[in-house]
Amino acid sequence: MTKELVRQYYSDSVRKEWRRLVADPYHRLEFDTTLRFLEKYLPDQGHILDAGGGPGRYTIELAGRGYQLTLLDFTPANLEFARRRVKRAGVKKKVQQVVEGSIVDLSQFDDNSFDAVLCTGGPLSHVVDAHERDKAISELIRVAKPGAPIFVSVMSRLSMIIVELILFQYEIELPHFKQIRDTGDYPGGYGFTPCHFFLPEELRSDFESKPVEILDLAGLEGISSNHRKELNQLHKNEIRWKIWMETHYMTCTHPAVVATSEHILIVCRKKD
Ligand SMILES: C[S@@+](CC[C@H](N)C(=O)[O-])C[C@H]1O[C@@H](n2cnc3c(N)ncnc32)[C@H](O)[C@@H]1O
């Protein structure tokens, strides 16, 4: 049931998802900060799995940089859209497969197959069942080659609570507010699809129990989180913007910033 709700939500928002990461300077923070960590840890070449890759923004970007890509997602409408975009971007030769599947079961791929694995923008947050989420983490690691970097970004619990204060105060008295606050689980039904919102220590410990070394935890929107209007305004001033972005990159791994960022990225490396 939860899976159907998630699939339906993303089937209805393919174009919105495609535009999301480049919609404005605020949304670009998530994309550009993720790319910065990809640049830091990706090998110079190789085959990357973009798991929960949606309409293909990262697949196309990385294929354009010379990597081989496989995109997996469980929403067919996203896959159709991604295939068209891959063709239009002229990177078809670099994209080996655009396939349907769930991150909870990557059995269509052998162990140790990929030089890097991505699962960005919250696919793991949409696996609301804790056992399935643990399985998904194991699967993302299983298909990575020993030594390969794994990049997973999720939605933050503390940021979500702050969003309720800013945008949806009437929800604070509804049962799901305390459910999110106390468990991270959101059942859906109030404008967004079912989701698990993470605390950073929870994300870290979920990966620490696996055969990986944690390399970085970062807040993708960082100190600008939930300040969309102000950030977009700041973008108009070149000098201030440059200093702010320098400050963003200096602070995005600070534990307090990671915890309250809309999206939290964990980067780890599969042990040899
Ligand atoms: C917010 S989008 C992120 C897309 C892309 N990775 C990005 O960073 O922009 C979330 C995507 O996760 C996919 N998704 C959700 N649960 C999934 C699952 N269990 N397995 C595979 N994909 C899933 C959805 O279909 C959707 O395309």
The ligand as a Gaussian input file, in Angstrom:
#p B3LYP/6-31G(d) Opt

LIG

0 1
 C       12.796000      12.663000      -4.780000
 S       13.040000      11.503000      -6.078000
 C       14.789000      11.517000      -6.238000
 C       15.255000      11.322000      -7.651000
 C       16.753000      11.510000      -7.865000
 N       17.521000      10.475000      -7.255000
 C       17.219000      12.874000      -7.366000
 O       18.119000      12.927000      -6.542000
 O       16.671000      13.865000      -7.830000
 C       12.729000       9.983000      -5.300000
 C       12.730000       8.819000      -6.280000
 O       12.806000       7.613000      -5.538000
 C       12.050000       6.647000      -6.222000
 N       11.777000       5.582000      -5.251000
 C       11.074000       5.658000      -4.108000
 N       11.110000       4.473000      -3.467000
 C       11.879000       3.642000      -4.231000
 C       12.291000       2.293000      -4.106000
 N       11.915000       1.533000      -3.084000
 N       13.095000       1.780000      -5.063000
 C       13.472000       2.526000      -6.130000
 N       13.088000       3.806000      -6.304000
 C       12.309000       4.359000      -5.359000
 C       10.845000       7.405000      -6.731000
 O       10.230000       6.725000      -7.796000
 C       11.495000       8.716000      -7.145000
 O       11.892000       8.673000      -8.491000

